[in-house]
Amino acid sequence: MSEQKLFGLIGYPLTHSFSKKYFSEKFASEGIPDCSYELFPLEDISEIRKLLKTRNLVGLNVTIPYKVGVIPYIDELDDTTSARIGAVNTIRIYPDGSTKGFNTDYYGFKSSLEEWIDHRGDSSRELKALVLGSGGASKAVMTALEDIGTPFKVVSRQVSDETLSYGDLNEEILNDYRLIINTTPLGMSPHVDSAPEIPYELIGPGHYLYDLVYNPAETLFLRNGSQRGAATLNGLKMLYLQAEKSWSIWNDEDEMQDK
C-alpha cells in the first residue's frame, strides 16, 4: 500500500472552499487512491514553516490574503509565472523538502479568456481591456493580458499616473476599451448587491464583461452587462483550469513552461 499523499489550501479565513470540494470529488470520481485534501487556515503566514514539514505533504494552494506574503517562505519561484507576477497560488513540495511556487491563476485566466473571445468570433489580441482593481488578483490578469498582446488600463480607487479612476470612465473610453475585467471582490456572496461603479449605461452588445467572482454565478456586474447586450463570463472556468494546472504541477506532469 502506497503512502497517503496530502494536499491542501492555506489562507485566512477559510469559510468556504471550492478547492477542497473539487479535489475531494476528483479523487473519488477518478479513483485516485491514497490522496486527501485539507484546509489549513493560518492566522499568520509564518505558521507555514511548520506546515511545510508535515509528513507526506505534496502540494498546497494559496488563497487570500497570502498570495504575495507566502513568497519569502518558498525556495524558488517559477520563472514563467509567479516570479513575473509577484504572486503565488500553488506550491509544490518535493521529496527532498524543497519548495517551488507557481501561479496557475495566470493559466486559468489566460486560457478561459482566449477560448471565450475566440469562440465568439473575436480576437483577444484586437480588444483593449479595462482591469477593474489593482489588488493581488489583478497581477495574474495583467501579466496574461501582456502575454496575449491585449492593451489594457487599470481602473482603481487608488489613483496614480498609471491608472484611471472610476470617474474617468466616459463614452470615449468605453467605446475604445470593450473588454472589462472585474478583479475586485465586489458582488461576491454574500455581498451580492454590490458591483464596480462603472457607467453601465455606456455598455452595449460590443462589450465583454469578465468577472473573476464565481459565487454567485451571475454577479450584479455581469447582470448589468447582459441586460445591455454584452457578452459575460464568470470566474468558474478559470477556477477549474487553475485547479487542474495545480494538479499537474503536483504530479510533476507540467512545470508550466508553456505560455
C-alpha positions as CSV (number, residue, x, y, z in Angstrom):
1,M,0.0,0.0,0.0
2,S,1.4,3.4,-1.0
3,E,1.7,6.2,1.4
4,Q,-1.0,8.8,1.7
5,K,-0.4,12.0,-0.2
6,L,-1.6,15.2,1.4
7,F,-2.7,18.3,-0.4
8,G,-4.3,21.4,1.0
9,L,-5.3,25.1,0.9
10,I,-3.8,27.9,3.0
11,G,-5.4,31.2,3.6
12,Y,-7.4,33.0,6.3
13,P,-10.2,32.8,7.0
14,L,-11.3,29.7,5.0
15,T,-15.0,30.0,5.3
16,H,-15.9,28.1,2.1
17,S,-13.5,26.3,-0.2
18,F,-14.0,25.4,-3.9
19,S,-10.6,23.6,-3.8
20,K,-11.4,21.1,-1.0
21,K,-14.7,20.1,-2.7
22,Y,-13.2,20.0,-6.1
23,F,-10.2,17.8,-5.2
24,S,-12.1,15.5,-2.9
25,E,-14.7,14.9,-5.6
26,K,-11.9,14.4,-8.2
27,F,-10.1,11.8,-6.0
28,A,-13.4,9.9,-5.6
29,S,-14.7,10.1,-9.2
30,E,-11.4,9.3,-10.8
31,G,-10.5,6.6,-8.4
32,I,-7.3,8.3,-7.3
33,P,-6.1,6.4,-4.2
34,D,-4.3,7.5,-1.1
35,C,-4.9,11.2,-1.6
36,S,-6.6,13.7,0.7
37,Y,-7.1,17.5,0.5
38,E,-7.4,19.5,3.7
39,L,-7.9,23.1,4.8
40,F,-5.2,24.9,6.7
41,P,-6.4,28.3,8.0
42,L,-3.3,30.1,9.1
43,E,-3.8,33.2,11.2
44,D,-0.3,34.2,10.4
45,I,1.7,33.3,7.3
46,S,4.8,32.4,9.4
47,E,2.8,29.3,10.5
48,I,3.6,27.8,7.1
49,R,7.1,26.9,8.2
50,K,5.8,24.2,10.5
51,L,3.1,23.2,7.9
52,L,5.7,22.6,5.2
53,K,7.4,20.0,7.4
54,T,4.2,17.9,7.5
55,R,4.8,14.3,6.6
56,N,3.6,13.4,3.0
57,L,2.6,17.0,2.2
58,V,3.0,17.2,-1.6
59,G,1.2,20.4,-2.7
60,L,-0.6,23.5,-1.4
61,N,-3.0,26.0,-2.9
62,V,-2.7,29.6,-1.6
63,T,-5.6,32.0,-1.3
64,I,-6.4,35.4,0.2
65,P,-4.5,37.0,1.9
66,Y,-1.2,35.1,1.4
67,K,-0.6,35.0,-2.4
68,V,2.2,37.6,-2.0
69,G,3.1,37.1,1.6
70,V,3.9,33.5,1.1
71,I,6.8,34.2,-1.3
72,P,9.6,34.7,1.3
73,Y,8.8,31.2,2.7
74,I,9.3,29.4,-0.7
75,D,12.7,28.3,-2.0
76,E,12.1,29.0,-5.7
77,L,9.6,30.7,-8.0
78,D,8.6,29.5,-11.4
79,D,10.1,31.9,-14.0
80,T,7.2,31.9,-16.4
81,T,4.5,32.8,-13.9
82,S,5.0,33.6,-10.2
83,A,8.4,35.3,-10.5
84,R,6.9,37.7,-13.1
85,I,3.6,38.2,-11.5
86,G,4.8,38.6,-7.9
87,A,2.1,36.3,-6.5
88,V,1.8,32.5,-5.8
89,N,-1.3,30.4,-5.6
90,T,0.3,26.9,-5.9
91,I,3.2,25.4,-4.1
92,R,5.0,22.1,-4.9
93,I,6.7,20.4,-2.0
94,Y,9.4,18.0,-3.4
95,P,10.5,14.8,-1.8
96,D,13.8,16.5,-0.6
97,G,11.7,19.1,1.2
98,S,12.4,21.9,-1.2
99,T,9.5,24.1,-2.4
100,K,8.6,25.9,-5.6
101,G,5.9,28.5,-6.2
102,F,3.7,28.8,-9.2
103,N,0.8,30.9,-10.3
104,T,-1.9,28.9,-12.0
105,D,-4.4,31.8,-11.8
106,Y,-2.4,33.1,-14.8
107,Y,-3.1,29.9,-16.8
108,G,-6.7,29.7,-15.8
109,F,-7.5,33.3,-16.7
110,K,-5.5,33.3,-20.0
111,S,-6.9,30.1,-21.3
112,S,-10.5,30.8,-20.4
113,L,-10.4,34.4,-21.8
114,E,-8.9,33.3,-25.1
115,E,-11.3,30.4,-25.5
116,W,-14.3,32.6,-24.7
117,I,-13.4,35.5,-27.0
118,D,-12.3,33.3,-29.9
119,H,-15.5,31.2,-29.6
120,R,-17.5,34.4,-30.1
121,G,-15.6,35.1,-33.3
122,D,-13.5,38.0,-31.9
123,S,-9.8,38.1,-31.1
124,S,-8.5,38.9,-27.7
125,R,-5.4,40.5,-29.3
126,E,-7.6,43.0,-31.1
127,L,-9.5,44.1,-28.0
128,K,-8.5,46.7,-25.4
129,A,-9.2,45.9,-21.8
130,L,-10.1,47.7,-18.6
131,V,-8.9,45.9,-15.5
132,L,-11.0,46.9,-12.5
133,G,-8.9,46.7,-9.3
134,S,-5.2,46.8,-8.6
135,G,-5.1,44.2,-5.8
136,G,-3.4,40.8,-5.7
137,A,-6.0,39.2,-8.1
138,S,-5.1,41.7,-10.8
139,K,-1.5,40.7,-11.0
140,A,-2.1,37.4,-12.9
141,V,-4.7,39.1,-15.1
142,M,-2.3,41.9,-16.2
143,T,0.6,39.5,-16.9
144,A,-1.7,37.3,-19.0
145,L,-3.0,40.3,-21.0
146,E,0.5,41.4,-21.7
147,D,1.4,37.9,-23.0
148,I,-1.7,37.7,-25.1
149,G,-0.9,41.2,-26.6
150,T,-4.1,42.9,-25.3
151,P,-3.5,46.6,-24.4
152,F,-5.1,47.5,-21.1
153,K,-5.6,50.2,-18.5
154,V,-6.1,49.6,-14.7
155,V,-9.1,51.3,-13.1
156,S,-8.6,51.8,-9.4
157,R,-9.8,53.8,-6.4
158,Q,-6.1,54.5,-5.7
159,V,-5.4,56.9,-8.5
160,S,-1.9,57.3,-9.9
161,D,-0.3,58.4,-13.2
162,E,-0.6,54.8,-14.5
163,T,-4.2,54.1,-13.5
164,L,-7.6,55.5,-14.3
165,S,-10.2,56.4,-11.7
166,Y,-13.8,55.2,-11.9
167,G,-14.8,58.8,-12.5
168,D,-12.5,58.9,-15.6
169,L,-14.6,56.3,-17.4
170,N,-16.6,58.1,-20.2
171,E,-18.1,57.2,-23.5
172,E,-14.9,57.6,-25.4
173,I,-13.0,55.2,-23.1
174,L,-15.8,52.7,-23.0
175,N,-16.1,52.7,-26.8
176,D,-12.4,52.1,-27.1
177,Y,-12.0,49.5,-24.3
178,R,-14.6,46.8,-24.9
179,L,-13.2,44.1,-22.6
180,I,-13.9,44.9,-18.9
181,I,-12.5,42.5,-16.2
182,N,-13.5,42.7,-12.6
183,T,-10.7,41.6,-10.3
184,T,-12.3,43.0,-7.2
185,P,-14.4,41.0,-4.7
186,L,-17.4,43.3,-5.3
187,G,-20.5,41.3,-5.8
188,M,-19.2,38.1,-4.2
189,S,-21.6,36.3,-2.0
190,P,-23.0,37.3,0.5
191,H,-22.5,40.9,-0.8
192,V,-24.4,40.3,-3.9
193,D,-25.9,43.8,-4.2
194,S,-22.5,45.4,-4.8
195,A,-20.8,46.0,-8.1
196,P,-17.9,48.1,-9.5
197,E,-19.1,51.6,-10.1
198,I,-18.7,51.9,-13.9
199,P,-21.2,53.7,-16.2
200,Y,-23.2,50.7,-17.2
201,E,-25.4,52.8,-19.4
202,L,-22.5,53.0,-21.8
203,I,-22.2,49.2,-22.1
204,G,-23.6,47.6,-25.2
205,P,-23.6,44.5,-27.4
206,G,-20.0,45.1,-28.4
207,H,-18.6,44.7,-24.9
208,Y,-17.2,41.7,-23.0
209,L,-17.6,41.6,-19.2
210,Y,-15.5,39.0,-17.3
211,D,-15.8,38.7,-13.6
212,L,-13.3,36.7,-11.6
213,V,-16.0,36.2,-9.0
214,Y,-17.8,32.8,-9.4
215,N,-20.3,32.9,-6.5
216,P,-23.0,33.9,-7.4
217,A,-22.8,32.6,-10.9
218,E,-24.2,35.9,-12.2
219,T,-23.0,38.9,-10.2
220,L,-24.6,42.3,-10.4
221,F,-21.7,43.4,-12.6
222,L,-22.4,40.7,-15.1
223,R,-26.2,41.1,-14.9
224,N,-25.8,44.9,-15.6
225,G,-23.8,43.9,-18.7
226,S,-26.0,41.2,-20.0
227,Q,-29.1,43.4,-19.7
228,R,-27.5,45.7,-22.1
229,G,-26.5,43.0,-24.6
230,A,-22.9,42.5,-23.5
231,A,-21.2,39.1,-23.5
232,T,-20.5,37.9,-20.0
233,L,-18.4,35.2,-18.2
234,N,-17.8,34.4,-14.6
235,G,-14.7,33.0,-12.9
236,L,-15.7,29.4,-12.7
237,K,-14.0,28.1,-15.8
238,M,-10.8,29.9,-14.7
239,L,-11.1,28.2,-11.3
240,Y,-11.4,24.7,-12.8
241,L,-8.5,25.3,-15.2
242,Q,-6.2,26.6,-12.4
243,A,-7.1,23.7,-10.2
244,E,-6.2,21.2,-12.9
245,K,-3.0,23.0,-13.6
246,S,-2.1,22.8,-9.9
247,W,-2.8,19.0,-10.0
248,S,-0.5,18.6,-13.0
249,I,2.3,20.5,-11.2
250,W,1.9,18.5,-8.0
251,N,2.4,15.3,-10.1
252,D,5.4,16.7,-12.0
253,E,3.5,16.5,-15.3
254,D,3.7,20.2,-16.1
255,E,6.3,22.7,-15.0
256,M,4.3,25.5,-16.7
257,Q,6.9,26.1,-19.4
258,D,4.2,26.7,-21.9
259,K,2.6,30.1,-22.1
